[in-house]
Amino acid sequence: MRAEARRLRVDPGLSRSQLMKIFGVGNGTLTDWLRGIEPPEWTRRPNAKDDKRREAAALREAGWSINDIAARLGVAKSTAFNWVGHVPLDPDSERAQEKRELAKKRIAGRWDEFRADRDRRQGDTWEKSAVDVGELSERDVLLLGAIAYWCEGAKSKPWARADRFAFINSDPGLLSLILRFLQINGYRLDELGYRVSIHETADAEAAASWWADVLRIPRDRFKKTTIKTHVPQTRRMNVGEDYHGCLTITAPKSRDLYWRMEGVVKAVVHEASAAYRDRLTGG
């Protein structure tokens, strides 16, 4: 009976009331039998929104989103979804591309405003910090240089004793501090040793000249450049014209200087730790 009802619904296209009368079943049973079968065209009632349905389908094919279709046709989003939600959105359509470009412009505009405000606040903070720091005394440079070295410089180990000064970094500002630190401790720039470490994809000679010019150090004091092998699998960000490698600064006969830095660092750590404990205990 179910199969026959489905056949008669398609050909000759009987109505639901006709089928219920023929088979003597109720509306619920007939609905279950006919599930998935479109009603005959002659049984459809004219719908005032048929034109909007067709327009919605056309807009969807053109790449319009559900939200845009609902706004364009003045219907609820749920209605627009029922009409065209089964149609996948073409990401390559002209409309979709226009929306992506518009979204990029909006995001870029908001980001530009945010970045300008961030840079302004950052600049204000830098200015206040510069005022707080003021002019550095030789004592200040002694403390800062020793701490900077203990963070970044080569250090002696119990199993590999090497009480000598060797500092490597890529920041010209920090290297300038170290050079001033060495000058305060009695070294001349022309008696220090310098060595560039750089990847083989960069211009080693140009990098050495750049360091000599920026730090105003003698070019003839540079030792043979250390070339780092380029590993293609590694995604390096330090490339381009701003990449100058790292510079190592060494000081001759620096055992006493190394010991002095050890003493300075131990004293600074001791004083800072004592002050920290006093704060914790309220002393």
Buried (B, 14 or more C-beta within 10 A) or exposed (E): EEEEBBEBBEEEEBEBEBBBEEBEBEEEBBEEBBEEEEEBEEBEEEEEEEEBBEBBBEBBBEBBBBEBBBEBBEBEBEBBBEBBEEEEBBEEBEBBEEBEEEEEEEEEEEEEEEEEEEEEEEEEEEEEEEEEEEEEEEEEBBBBBBBBBBEBBBBBEEEEEEBBBBBBBBEBEBBEBBBBBBBEBEBEBEEBBBBBBBBEEBBBEEBBBBBBEBBEBEEEBBEEBBBBEEEEEEEEEEEEEEBBBBBBBBBEEBEEBBEBBBEBBEEBEEEEEEEEEEEEEEE
